[in-house]
Amino acid sequence: MAVETIEQMSAAEKAALSRLINLGIHLSGVIEQNQEELNKIREKVYNAVGGPGKVKSNQGLVEIRKNEQITLPDGEDIRATLVELAGQRYPDLVKEEMKLKPTPAFRRILTDPGPAETALAERLRGIAQVKEVVSVRFIGEG
């Protein structure tokens, strides 16, 4: 575990790690604050320009795009309605995809199988794609 590694560090290494964590906390706060400000600026620029296009400034330009995001709700009822409405055009208007997602039970079997689940876990590992994801989040005390 990481705590054991930290306990084995010298005082200088612990101090250096503490400085890195503090810097990460500071930068996370600055980025969050700047992201909020940038979003406000984007809104003001969009309102000033009034729509899609490109506008130059003395240091570069802004490009504004506007798209419509179209989604369809899931479900057999919606599918049946779309088939009825679109008729023969359905195949070229709607792309059907099936998405399989592992449940918490599936995840547990792969990561911590019980004695009776070991064989199943081995078979599932042959199918599942497992990718380790590491997340580091800085949380300030303020």
N, C-alpha and C positions, 0 to 999 in steps of 0.2 A: 504494500500500500504506500501511497505517496507520503503519508505522515512519517513512516519509518525512514524514508529517504531523507526527509527534512531533519529528523532527529540526528541523523548521521552527519549533517553539514557542519562545517566550522562556523564560528561566529561571523566571519567575514562573508562567507557564502550566504548565510541567513540574512545578513544586512543587505547584500546585493539583491537577493530575491525579494526582500521587502521593498527595496527601492523600485524594482521592476513592477511589482504589484501596485504600488502607489502611483507610478507613472501610468500604468494601464487604467487605473481608476480615474485618474485625472483626464487622460485622453478620451476615455469613454464618455465622460461628462461633457467635454468640449465638443466631441463629435455629435452627441445627442442635441446639445444646445445649438450647434451650427446647423444640424439637420432641420430643426424646427424653424430657424431663421431662413434657411434656404427654401423651405416649403412656402413660407410667407412671401418671400421674394418672387418665387415662381408664380404664385397666385397673382401678385401685383403686376408682374410683367404680362402675364396672360390677359388680365383685365385691361391693361393699357394698350396692348396690341390688338385685342379684340378677336383673335382667332388664329388659325394655323398660318405659318409663314416663317420667314427668316428676317431678322432685324440685326443690323450691324451696330457695334459700338466702337469706341476707339481702341478696345483691347480684344475684340473678337466678335462673336455673334451669338445670337440665341436662335434656336430652331424650335418652333412650336408645331407639334403634330397633334391631331385629334383623331382618334379611332373609336369605333364602337366595339365593345366586347359583347359578343353574343354567346350565351350558354343555353343549353336545354336542360330542363330538369330530368332526373332519372326516373325510371319506372315503366312498367309494361303499359300502363294506361296512357302515358304520354306517347310511347312508341306507337301504340294502336291509333291514337288520334293523328299523329304525323303521317302514318301510312295511309290513313283514310283521306286526309287533307291533300297530301302530295301525290297520291296515286302512283302512276308509273315513274314519276320524277323522284320518288323517295330515295332510290339508290344513289342518285347523283346530288341529292340535297343533304343527306344525312350519312355520316360515317359512324358506324356502330363499333364500339370498342368494349371489350370486357376487361375489367381491371381487378386483379386479385390482390388483396391486402392481407398480411398476416395479422392474426388476432393476438392479444396479449398471451393467450395460452400457447400459441405457436411459437412466439418469441421465447417464452419461458422454457419450452421443451428444447429449443436449440441452444439456449444459454445455460440452463440448469436442469437437465433432465433428471427425473426420478429414476430409481432402479428399473422399474417396469417400462420406462420410456426410452431407454438407451438405444434399442434397435430402431425404434421409430425416428428418433433424433438423427441417427446416422443416415437413414433413408431420406429424410427431409433435407438434410444438409447437402445431399446430392442434387437437389432441385433448387433450393433457395440460394439467392445471392446475398451474402452477408458482407457488409462493408462497415468497418469500424469508423465511427464519427466521433471526433473529439470537439467539445465545446468549451471555450474559456470565456467566462463572463465576469467582468469586473463590477463589483458592487461597493460603492462608497458608503461610508457610515453616516453621511449627512443627509 
